Every structure is written in structure tokens, then in C-alpha cells.
Amino acid sequence: MRAILALAAALGLAVPAAGEEGGVCERELVVLGAGQDAGAPQIGNADDAGERLLPSSLALIDRGSNKRYLFDASPAITEQLALLDGNEPPTESLGIDGIFLTHAHIGHYLGLAWLGREAAGAKGVPVYALPRMAQFLRTNGPWSQLVELGNIEVRLLANGGITPLDLGRLRVLPYAVPHRDEYSETAGFMVFAGKTAFHYVPDIDSWAQFTRGDRSALFELVETGRYVFIDATFWDDNELPGRDMSEIPHPRVRATMDMLQHLPADQRAKVRFIHYNHTNPIRDPASAEAREVEARGFGIARRGDRFCLD
């Protein structure tokens, strides 16, 4: 993996502390969902009275060019686009100027189906993906039909390569992260907006496997991003009674906080935990675990959160 830190320096990236905002927001990030792939209530749990969750997805609004981009296309894309429209109405049609996919697990790409002839009948929506993900879409139905009918236009990303958008106003850097890769590789994204940036890594197996030199690359994410949205699937190893949680290798929220606890407060404040399972107690903003996250100086992404990137 190309060094994120070196690239940020080469691009002259300025990384103010999270929350340092002011003036008119030309580039804004909107959290469209923060749950694990199946959201909540999950199938078979209709009586779940907890906080409702939509699968993880972010939207990037660039008001200077009237463009809107999605990061992941979840099965809740209809409701999520309605939320985005409430923040920034589209100038035409669906108002999707590009979709960046992390990988081929259900919460991250099934929403593409709603662009097809049975629903939106979209025309040429750019879908950005790393090579295996792009090949999967082109060669497997029903996704291949979206390509054949021109509903989507698959655009190939290169691991560690910059993709400029809007004449360089925005730049997207995908990087491969370790995860269950049955149908595709798994990407994290660093998105440059002017002189600042954010990271989006909703799914990863282990920070220890995601390395740069002799340390976890997680530290580079925090150092180079103004906001850092990272995997929070499970709180700890006791979350699923009767299940061997070693077979579900996601970083645990508490362990991730322990890794980063020595960082200054302004660095910890950049972290926004996202992609939490319906069983994760941080789902409830009033839970002891959610209060612990905040007390330790970190943040939890919630649907509807908005972040100015200017």
C-alpha cells in the first residue's frame, strides 16, 4: 500500500482538528446510515424496539459543482437518497454523480439494483470499484444487466491510485484492507476535498493486519484525516452469546479505543465509529458503552450527521 502519510504531504494536505469549521460549507459530508449490513430491526427480529439502523453509507456534497457522491450503495438506498435530498435537493433525476463501492457484501452494493429497469431506470450512473469488484459486477447477474442496459457505468479504480473528480476539486484514493473477500477485494477510501480529507473504512478484519512498516496503518488514517469513519461492528468479544466470535474478525470498538487512547484529544476526536451491529450497545446513544466512547474522546456516527469539509 502506498504510504498515506507521504501522499498527504505531497498534496499539501492540511488537517485541522475535528470540529474546526466556519463560514459557508461548500463541501459537506452526510451520514446516510451507520449500521451493519442488515441494519435494524434485522430479519426475524421485528419486535426489536432499539434505535433503528440503516446500513452504512456516506454522501459527499460538492455545492461548487452541484455534484453528489455516495460511498456504498446499501439496500436502504431509497430512504437514504430521500435523506440526502432533504439536505441538498438534486439538480436533475436521481442526483447521483458517482458511487464508490467498498466491497461485495450485502449492505455495501445491493442498492445498485434500485438503479435498474424495475425501479429508477437510471442512465449511466458512474460506479467506481477496484478490479475484482468491477469484474464481479460485469460478469454476474443482475448487476451485469445494469451494465448492459446502461443503468450504470463501471469505472475501474487502482489500489493506491488517485481518481480526480470535478477537474481535481475532489480526489479519491482507494486502498485495499484485509477482510473476507469471497467475491471482491475490500477497499477503504481517503477522499481529498480541497486541503482536507476524510477516511471511510466500514469493514476490516484486523488493524494488526493493516500495517505500514512496523505499526498499524490506522495511525496514518487518524493523522491524515479530518474525520475517520472506521469499523465498529462489535463492542467486545462477549456480544454474541453462543457464537465463536473469533470466527467474525472485526476490530472491537473497545480494543480500537485502547489502541488510540494515547493520542492527543484533538486526534481522538476525529474518529467516528460506524457500521455497528444491531447487538452493539453503542447503537443506543444513552447506553453506558456509548457514553464511554464519548468520555474517552471518540465519536459515534449517527444517521443524519453532517460534517463540513471546508
C-alpha positions as CSV (number, residue, x, y, z in Angstrom):
1,M,0.0,0.0,0.0
2,R,1.3,3.4,-0.9
3,A,2.1,5.5,2.2
4,I,-0.9,7.5,3.0
5,L,1.2,9.9,5.1
6,A,3.7,10.6,2.3
7,L,0.9,11.2,-0.2
8,A,-0.9,13.6,2.1
9,A,2.3,15.6,2.5
10,A,2.9,15.6,-1.3
11,L,-0.6,17.0,-1.8
12,G,-0.1,19.7,0.8
13,L,-2.9,18.4,2.9
14,A,-3.9,20.5,5.9
15,V,-5.5,18.5,8.7
16,P,-7.3,20.7,11.2
17,A,-8.8,19.2,14.3
18,A,-12.3,17.7,14.0
19,G,-14.9,20.4,14.6
20,E,-12.9,23.4,13.4
21,E,-15.5,24.7,11.0
22,G,-16.8,28.1,9.9
23,G,-18.4,30.1,7.1
24,V,-20.4,28.6,4.2
25,C,-19.9,24.9,3.7
26,E,-19.1,24.2,0.1
27,R,-18.2,20.6,0.6
28,E,-20.3,18.6,3.1
29,L,-20.3,15.0,4.3
30,V,-23.7,13.4,5.3
31,V,-24.0,10.1,7.2
32,L,-26.9,8.3,5.4
33,G,-26.6,5.2,7.6
34,A,-24.3,3.8,10.3
35,G,-25.4,0.2,10.9
36,Q,-24.0,-3.2,9.9
37,D,-25.2,-4.6,6.5
38,A,-28.6,-5.9,7.7
39,G,-29.5,-2.7,9.7
40,A,-32.0,-3.0,12.5
41,P,-34.5,-4.4,13.1
42,Q,-32.9,-7.3,11.4
43,I,-34.9,-10.0,9.7
44,G,-36.5,-12.3,12.2
45,N,-36.3,-9.6,14.9
46,A,-39.3,-7.4,14.0
47,D,-40.0,-6.8,17.7
48,D,-36.6,-5.1,18.2
49,A,-37.5,-1.8,19.9
50,G,-34.0,-0.4,19.8
51,E,-32.6,2.5,17.7
52,R,-33.4,1.9,14.1
53,L,-30.4,1.4,11.9
54,L,-29.8,1.8,8.1
55,P,-26.7,0.2,6.6
56,S,-23.6,2.3,6.5
57,S,-23.3,4.8,3.7
58,L,-21.9,8.3,3.3
59,A,-22.8,11.1,0.9
60,L,-20.4,13.8,-0.2
61,I,-22.0,17.0,-1.5
62,D,-19.9,19.5,-3.6
63,R,-22.0,22.6,-3.8
64,G,-19.4,24.4,-6.0
65,S,-20.1,21.9,-8.9
66,N,-23.6,20.8,-7.9
67,K,-22.4,17.2,-7.5
68,R,-23.4,14.4,-5.0
69,Y,-21.4,11.2,-4.5
70,L,-22.3,8.1,-2.5
71,F,-19.9,5.8,-0.7
72,D,-21.5,2.4,-0.7
73,A,-25.0,1.7,-2.1
74,S,-27.0,0.0,0.6
75,P,-30.3,-1.9,0.4
76,A,-31.8,1.2,2.1
77,I,-30.8,3.5,-0.8
78,T,-34.3,4.8,-1.4
79,E,-34.7,6.1,2.1
80,Q,-31.1,7.3,2.2
81,L,-31.4,9.3,-1.0
82,A,-34.6,10.9,0.5
83,L,-32.5,12.0,3.5
84,L,-29.8,13.4,1.1
85,D,-32.5,15.2,-0.9
86,G,-33.6,16.9,2.3
87,N,-30.1,18.2,2.8
88,E,-29.3,19.1,-0.8
89,P,-32.0,18.6,-3.4
90,P,-30.8,17.1,-6.7
91,T,-30.5,19.3,-9.7
92,E,-31.7,16.6,-12.0
93,S,-33.0,13.0,-11.9
94,L,-31.5,11.0,-9.0
95,G,-28.7,13.4,-8.5
96,I,-26.1,10.7,-8.1
97,D,-22.9,11.7,-9.8
98,G,-20.9,8.7,-8.7
99,I,-21.0,5.7,-6.3
100,F,-17.8,4.4,-4.7
101,L,-18.1,0.7,-3.6
102,T,-16.0,-0.8,-0.8
103,H,-16.9,-4.4,-1.4
104,A,-19.4,-7.1,-2.4
105,H,-21.2,-7.8,0.9
106,I,-24.9,-7.1,1.0
107,G,-25.0,-3.8,2.9
108,H,-22.5,-2.2,0.5
109,Y,-23.6,-2.8,-3.0
110,L,-27.2,-4.3,-3.2
111,G,-28.6,-0.8,-3.6
112,L,-27.3,-0.8,-7.2
113,A,-30.3,-3.0,-8.0
114,W,-32.6,0.0,-7.5
115,L,-30.9,1.8,-10.4
116,G,-32.3,-0.8,-12.8
117,R,-35.3,-1.1,-15.1
118,E,-37.6,-2.3,-12.3
119,A,-37.0,0.9,-10.3
120,A,-35.2,4.1,-11.3
121,G,-34.2,3.1,-14.8
122,A,-31.1,5.2,-14.3
123,K,-28.8,6.4,-17.1
124,G,-25.1,5.8,-16.9
125,V,-24.5,6.3,-13.1
126,P,-20.8,6.1,-12.6
127,V,-19.9,3.2,-10.2
128,Y,-16.3,3.2,-9.1
129,A,-14.7,-0.1,-7.9
130,L,-11.4,-1.9,-7.5
131,P,-10.7,-4.6,-10.2
132,R,-12.3,-7.7,-8.6
133,M,-15.4,-5.7,-7.6
134,A,-15.7,-4.3,-11.1
135,Q,-15.3,-7.7,-12.7
136,F,-17.9,-9.1,-10.3
137,L,-20.5,-6.5,-11.4
138,R,-19.7,-7.0,-15.1
139,T,-20.0,-10.8,-15.1
140,N,-22.7,-11.7,-12.6
141,G,-26.4,-11.0,-12.8
142,P,-28.4,-9.0,-12.0
143,W,-25.5,-6.5,-11.9
144,S,-24.3,-7.3,-15.4
145,Q,-27.8,-6.3,-16.7
146,L,-27.3,-2.9,-15.2
147,V,-24.1,-2.6,-17.2
148,E,-25.7,-4.0,-20.4
149,L,-28.7,-1.7,-20.2
150,G,-26.5,1.4,-19.4
151,N,-28.1,2.0,-16.0
152,I,-24.6,2.1,-14.5
153,E,-21.1,2.7,-16.0
154,V,-18.4,0.7,-14.1
155,R,-15.2,2.7,-13.7
156,L,-12.1,1.0,-12.6
157,L,-10.1,2.2,-9.6
158,A,-6.5,1.4,-8.9
159,N,-5.4,0.4,-5.4
160,G,-3.3,3.3,-4.1
161,G,-4.1,5.4,-7.2
162,I,-5.8,8.9,-7.2
163,T,-9.0,9.4,-9.1
164,P,-9.7,13.1,-9.7
165,L,-13.3,14.3,-9.8
166,D,-14.7,17.7,-10.9
167,L,-11.4,18.8,-12.5
168,G,-9.5,17.9,-9.4
169,R,-11.7,19.7,-6.9
170,L,-12.1,16.3,-5.3
171,R,-9.7,13.3,-5.3
172,V,-10.4,9.8,-4.2
173,L,-7.7,7.4,-3.1
174,P,-8.8,3.7,-2.6
175,Y,-6.6,1.3,-0.6
176,A,-7.1,-2.4,0.0
177,V,-7.9,-3.5,3.5
178,P,-7.9,-7.1,4.9
179,H,-11.5,-8.5,5.0
180,R,-13.5,-11.6,3.9
181,D,-13.1,-11.3,0.1
182,E,-15.3,-14.0,-1.2
183,Y,-16.5,-12.1,-4.3
184,S,-14.3,-8.9,-4.4
185,E,-11.4,-7.2,-2.6
186,T,-12.3,-4.7,0.1
187,A,-11.5,-1.0,-0.2
188,G,-11.1,1.8,2.2
189,F,-11.3,5.3,0.9
190,M,-9.4,8.5,1.5
191,V,-11.2,11.5,0.0
192,F,-9.4,14.8,-0.5
193,A,-11.6,17.9,-0.6
194,G,-9.5,21.0,-1.1
195,K,-6.9,20.9,1.6
196,T,-8.6,18.5,4.0
197,A,-9.7,14.8,3.8
198,F,-11.7,12.1,5.4
199,H,-11.3,8.3,5.5
200,Y,-14.1,5.6,5.2
201,V,-13.2,2.1,6.4
202,P,-16.5,0.4,7.4
203,D,-15.3,-3.2,7.2
204,I,-11.9,-4.6,8.1
205,D,-10.8,-7.8,9.8
206,S,-8.0,-6.5,11.9
207,W,-6.0,-3.4,12.5
208,A,-2.9,-5.6,13.2
209,Q,-3.2,-7.0,9.6
210,F,-3.4,-3.5,8.1
211,T,0.1,-2.3,8.5
212,R,2.5,0.3,7.4
213,G,6.1,-0.6,8.4
214,D,6.1,-1.7,12.0
215,R,2.8,-0.2,13.1
216,S,-0.9,-0.3,12.2
217,A,-1.9,1.9,9.3
218,L,-4.8,3.0,11.5
219,F,-2.5,5.7,13.0
220,E,-1.9,7.1,9.5
221,L,-5.6,7.3,8.9
222,V,-6.0,9.3,12.1
223,E,-3.0,11.5,11.3
224,T,-4.1,12.4,7.8
225,G,-7.9,12.6,8.0
226,R,-10.1,15.3,9.4
227,Y,-12.8,12.7,10.0
228,V,-12.0,9.0,10.2
229,F,-15.0,6.7,9.9
230,I,-14.0,3.2,11.0
231,D,-15.4,-0.3,11.6
232,A,-17.4,-0.6,14.8
233,T,-19.3,-3.8,14.1
234,F,-18.9,-5.3,17.6
235,W,-18.2,-3.8,21.0
236,D,-16.3,-6.7,22.5
237,D,-15.9,-10.5,22.4
238,N,-19.0,-11.1,24.6
239,E,-21.6,-9.7,22.3
240,L,-23.0,-12.8,20.6
241,P,-23.8,-15.5,23.2
242,G,-23.3,-19.0,21.8
243,R,-21.2,-17.8,18.9
244,D,-17.5,-18.2,18.5
245,M,-16.7,-14.6,17.8
246,S,-13.1,-15.4,16.7
247,E,-14.8,-16.5,13.5
248,I,-16.1,-13.0,12.9
249,P,-12.9,-11.0,12.8
250,H,-13.8,-7.3,13.1
251,P,-11.9,-4.9,15.4
252,R,-13.8,-4.5,18.6
253,V,-14.7,-0.9,19.5
254,R,-13.2,-1.1,23.0
255,A,-9.9,-2.5,21.6
256,T,-9.7,0.1,18.9
257,M,-10.1,2.9,21.5
258,D,-7.4,1.2,23.6
259,M,-5.0,1.4,20.6
260,L,-5.6,5.1,20.1
261,Q,-6.1,6.2,23.7
262,H,-2.5,7.6,23.9
263,L,-3.2,10.1,21.1
264,P,-4.0,13.8,21.9
265,A,-7.6,14.7,22.4
266,D,-7.9,16.5,19.1
267,Q,-6.7,13.4,17.2
268,R,-9.1,11.0,19.0
269,A,-12.0,13.4,18.2
270,K,-11.5,12.7,14.5
271,V,-12.7,9.1,14.9
272,R,-16.3,8.3,14.2
273,F,-17.3,4.7,14.8
274,I,-19.6,3.3,12.0
275,H,-21.1,0.0,10.8
276,Y,-22.2,-1.2,14.2
277,N,-24.2,-4.4,14.5
278,H,-27.8,-4.4,15.9
279,T,-26.3,-6.1,19.0
280,N,-23.7,-3.4,19.6
281,P,-24.7,-1.4,22.7
282,I,-23.4,1.9,21.1
283,R,-26.4,1.7,18.9
284,D,-28.3,3.3,21.9
285,P,-26.9,6.8,22.4
286,A,-27.9,6.6,26.1
287,S,-26.1,3.3,26.8
288,A,-23.1,3.1,29.2
289,E,-21.0,2.0,26.2
290,A,-21.9,5.0,24.1
291,R,-21.2,7.3,27.0
292,E,-17.8,5.5,27.4
293,V,-16.9,6.2,23.8
294,E,-17.7,9.9,24.3
295,A,-15.9,10.1,27.6
296,R,-12.8,8.7,26.1
297,G,-12.8,11.4,23.4
298,F,-14.1,9.5,20.4
299,G,-17.3,9.8,18.3
300,I,-20.1,7.6,17.0
301,A,-21.6,8.2,13.6
302,R,-25.3,8.6,13.6
303,R,-27.7,8.8,10.6
304,G,-28.2,12.4,9.6
305,D,-24.8,13.7,11.0
306,R,-23.3,16.4,8.8
307,F,-19.7,17.4,8.6
308,C,-18.3,20.5,6.8
309,L,-15.1,19.7,4.9
310,D,-14.1,23.3,4.0
